[in-house]
Every structure is written in structure tokens, then in C-alpha cells.
Amino acid sequence: MAPGDPRVRRRLPTTQPELFTERCWLRRFSSADADALVEIADDPEVARFLLHLPHPYPREFAVEWLAAVADEWVSGGSPTWAIERRAGRALMGTVWLRWAPRHDRAELGFWLGRRFWGHGYAREAAAAALDFGFDVLRTERVYAQHLDGNQRSAGVLTGLGLRFEGIRRRHIKRAGVHRDLHGYGLLRDERAPRAAP
């Protein structure tokens, strides 16, 4: 099934669902998020390990990106959430799933503004997205990847139970340098059992 297939759309809510964790609200982005997005994304340390985040990060890029992600749920059921801290309502970053229904798999990705690093927010938000992938999109597999040297992302992914699957050597050219790409994956039957409510 292609993402635009009506059978895929019937499986999903019309509006991208919001997710709540103890400290995070995963919500749809809106055009009103442009300035806050630029504030956290326009940081060379944030862009350093991200393939599609330029530095500097101009407001025009933010506006275009917000329009694109708003359409991804409508056209194909691939959710991109804003990660907002519930206390203080601060935009912290984003988490997404790129869903391939034909293969029953989704790619997990995420990033946070630098001032939110080291507090467990990425793991909390990514765990909610991971559950959404298995429970709502009904994926058989969720996978993720990061550039070499990104130990923070590696820690989040292994902490969520994704297994290291290997390295694609010099697979990405970033800022004129060929970089290795590290891959991780989790299958449906490898998920840790949930605690009883």
C-alpha cells in the first residue's frame, strides 16, 4: 500500500494525534512556531549531527519546513511532532516517524535545542513516538540512524531498546566530509513487555 492509498487513510485519525508524557506534550507544529523554531535550531551544535538542518537556520527555511511537515500527515500518515515542555510551554525540539506502510516500517528521528540536552526529554519523547509507531501505525519494525560521533543519540536509541545493526561507511557527505552512518532497529516482538497499569 502506498501512503496515499485510501486503505491507509482509513486506518488513521484524520488529524495527527497529540501525545502526552510525564513532562512533554507532543503536538502538531503550526506556522506560529516559526520564531521559536529558529531560536532553538539556529545553533551550530544542534546542526552538527543533523543531515537536513542548515546553519545558519533562516526564518524562511523554518516557514517552508513547517508547511512541509503539516502536509506529511495528511498525504501519507507520517507524523512530525513539536516537543513542548508541559511546564512553561517551551518548544524544545521535534520527533518524527517516516512511515512506509508497504513495508510496515517507520524511521524514528528527533532533535532538541541545546539548552534542553541532558534532561531525558529526547528519550521521553522518542519513547512516545516509538509506541505510536508500533501501536497506531502497526509497524513491524522501527529503525533509526545517526552520524558517527553522535553519542547522545546512540544513548537515547539503545536506552529505548533499539539494537545496533551496523555502520554504512562513508555513506553521507556532510560539509564536504564523508561520514559514517550508524543504524539501529527494533522489531515488534523485541519490545520490552509493558508494566501493568
C-alpha positions as CSV (number, residue, x, y, z in Angstrom):
1,M,0.0,0.0,0.0
2,A,1.3,3.4,-0.9
3,P,1.0,6.2,1.8
4,G,-1.8,7.9,-0.2
5,D,-3.8,4.7,-0.6
6,P,-7.3,5.3,0.9
7,R,-7.0,2.0,2.8
8,V,-4.0,3.5,4.7
9,R,-6.0,6.7,5.5
10,R,-8.9,4.7,6.9
11,R,-6.6,3.2,9.5
12,L,-5.6,6.6,10.9
13,P,-7.2,9.5,12.6
14,T,-8.0,12.5,10.3
15,T,-6.0,14.8,12.5
16,Q,-2.5,13.9,13.7
17,P,-2.9,12.8,17.3
18,E,-1.2,14.6,20.2
19,L,0.8,12.5,22.7
20,F,1.5,13.3,26.3
21,T,4.3,12.0,28.6
22,E,5.1,13.0,32.1
23,R,6.9,16.1,31.1
24,C,6.3,16.5,27.3
25,W,3.5,17.4,25.0
26,L,3.9,16.1,21.5
27,R,1.7,18.2,19.3
28,R,1.3,19.3,15.7
29,F,3.5,22.2,14.6
30,S,1.8,25.4,13.4
31,S,3.0,28.4,11.4
32,A,3.1,30.3,14.7
33,D,6.1,28.1,15.8
34,A,8.5,29.7,13.2
35,D,10.3,32.1,15.6
36,A,10.6,29.6,18.4
37,L,11.9,27.0,15.9
38,V,14.6,29.4,14.6
39,E,15.6,30.2,18.2
40,I,16.4,26.6,19.0
41,A,17.6,25.4,15.6
42,D,20.0,28.2,14.7
43,D,22.8,26.6,16.7
44,P,25.9,25.0,15.1
45,E,26.0,22.3,17.8
46,V,22.4,21.3,17.0
47,A,23.1,21.3,13.3
48,R,26.4,19.4,13.7
49,F,24.9,15.9,13.6
50,L,21.7,16.6,11.6
51,L,21.6,15.8,7.9
52,H,18.9,18.3,6.8
53,L,19.3,21.2,9.3
54,P,21.4,24.0,7.8
55,H,23.4,26.5,9.8
56,P,22.7,29.4,9.9
57,Y,19.0,28.5,10.1
58,P,17.0,31.3,8.4
59,R,13.4,32.0,9.2
60,E,12.4,31.4,5.6
61,F,13.6,27.8,6.0
62,A,11.6,27.4,9.1
63,V,8.4,28.6,7.4
64,E,8.9,26.2,4.4
65,W,9.7,23.3,6.7
66,L,6.6,23.9,8.9
67,A,4.4,23.9,5.8
68,A,6.0,20.6,4.6
69,V,5.6,18.7,7.8
70,A,2.0,19.8,8.2
71,D,1.3,18.1,4.8
72,E,3.1,14.8,5.7
73,W,0.4,13.5,8.0
74,V,-2.4,14.5,5.5
75,S,-0.7,12.9,2.5
76,G,0.9,9.9,4.0
77,G,0.4,9.4,7.7
78,S,4.0,10.3,8.7
79,P,3.8,12.3,11.9
80,T,6.2,15.1,12.9
81,W,5.6,16.4,16.4
82,A,6.7,19.5,18.2
83,I,8.1,18.6,21.5
84,E,6.9,21.1,24.0
85,R,7.8,21.1,27.7
86,R,4.5,20.9,29.6
87,A,5.9,23.1,32.4
88,G,6.4,26.5,31.0
89,R,5.2,25.6,27.5
90,A,8.6,25.9,25.9
91,L,9.3,24.4,22.4
92,M,12.2,22.1,22.9
93,G,12.6,20.3,19.5
94,T,10.9,17.7,17.3
95,V,10.4,14.0,16.9
96,W,9.1,12.2,13.8
97,L,8.3,8.9,12.2
98,R,8.7,8.4,8.4
99,W,6.2,5.7,7.8
100,A,6.5,3.2,4.9
101,P,3.2,1.2,5.1
102,R,4.1,-1.0,2.2
103,H,6.9,-2.5,4.3
104,D,5.3,-2.0,7.7
105,R,8.3,0.0,9.0
106,A,9.0,3.6,10.2
107,E,12.1,5.6,10.7
108,L,12.4,7.4,14.0
109,G,14.2,10.7,14.2
110,F,14.5,13.6,16.8
111,W,16.5,16.6,17.9
112,L,16.3,19.1,20.7
113,G,17.6,22.6,21.3
114,R,20.9,22.6,23.1
115,R,19.6,24.0,26.4
116,F,17.3,21.0,26.7
117,W,20.0,18.4,26.4
118,G,20.9,16.1,29.3
119,H,17.5,16.0,31.0
120,G,15.9,12.9,29.4
121,Y,13.5,14.8,27.2
122,A,14.6,13.2,24.0
123,R,14.2,9.7,25.4
124,E,10.8,10.5,26.8
125,A,9.5,12.0,23.6
126,A,11.1,9.3,21.4
127,A,9.6,6.6,23.5
128,A,6.1,8.0,22.9
129,A,6.8,8.2,19.2
130,L,8.1,4.6,19.2
131,D,4.9,3.4,20.9
132,F,2.8,5.3,18.3
133,G,4.7,3.5,15.5
134,F,4.0,0.1,16.9
135,D,0.5,0.6,18.3
136,V,-1.1,3.1,15.9
137,L,0.8,2.7,12.6
138,R,1.1,-1.0,13.4
139,T,4.7,-1.2,12.2
140,E,6.7,-4.4,12.3
141,R,9.9,-2.5,12.6
142,V,11.1,0.9,13.7
143,Y,14.6,2.0,12.8
144,A,16.9,5.0,13.3
145,Q,20.3,6.2,12.3
146,H,22.8,8.8,13.3
147,L,26.1,10.2,12.1
148,D,29.4,9.0,13.6
149,G,30.3,10.7,16.8
150,N,26.7,11.3,17.9
151,Q,26.9,9.5,21.3
152,R,23.9,11.4,22.7
153,S,21.6,9.9,20.0
154,A,23.2,6.5,20.4
155,G,22.4,6.6,24.1
156,V,18.8,7.5,23.5
157,L,18.3,4.8,20.9
158,T,19.9,2.0,22.9
159,G,18.1,3.2,26.0
160,L,14.8,2.7,24.1
161,G,15.8,-0.9,23.2
162,L,16.9,-0.4,19.6
163,R,19.7,-2.7,18.6
164,F,22.8,-1.5,16.9
165,E,22.7,-3.1,13.4
166,G,25.8,-1.8,11.7
167,I,27.7,1.0,10.0
168,R,27.3,2.3,6.5
169,R,30.8,3.5,6.0
170,R,31.3,7.0,4.4
171,H,27.6,6.9,3.5
172,I,26.9,10.6,4.0
173,K,28.7,13.7,2.7
174,R,28.2,16.5,5.2
175,A,30.0,19.8,4.9
176,G,32.4,18.3,2.4
177,V,33.3,15.3,4.6
178,H,32.3,11.7,4.0
179,R,30.7,10.4,7.3
180,D,29.7,7.0,8.6
181,L,26.1,6.4,9.3
182,H,25.2,4.1,12.3
183,G,22.0,2.1,12.1
184,Y,19.7,0.8,14.8
185,G,16.4,-1.2,14.8
186,L,13.7,-2.7,16.9
187,L,11.2,-5.3,15.8
188,R,7.7,-5.7,17.2
189,D,8.4,-8.9,19.0
190,E,11.6,-7.5,20.6
191,R,9.8,-4.7,22.5
192,A,10.1,-4.9,26.3
193,P,6.9,-6.0,28.0
194,R,4.8,-3.1,29.4
195,A,4.2,-2.9,33.1
196,A,0.5,-3.4,34.1
197,P,-1.4,-0.2,34.7
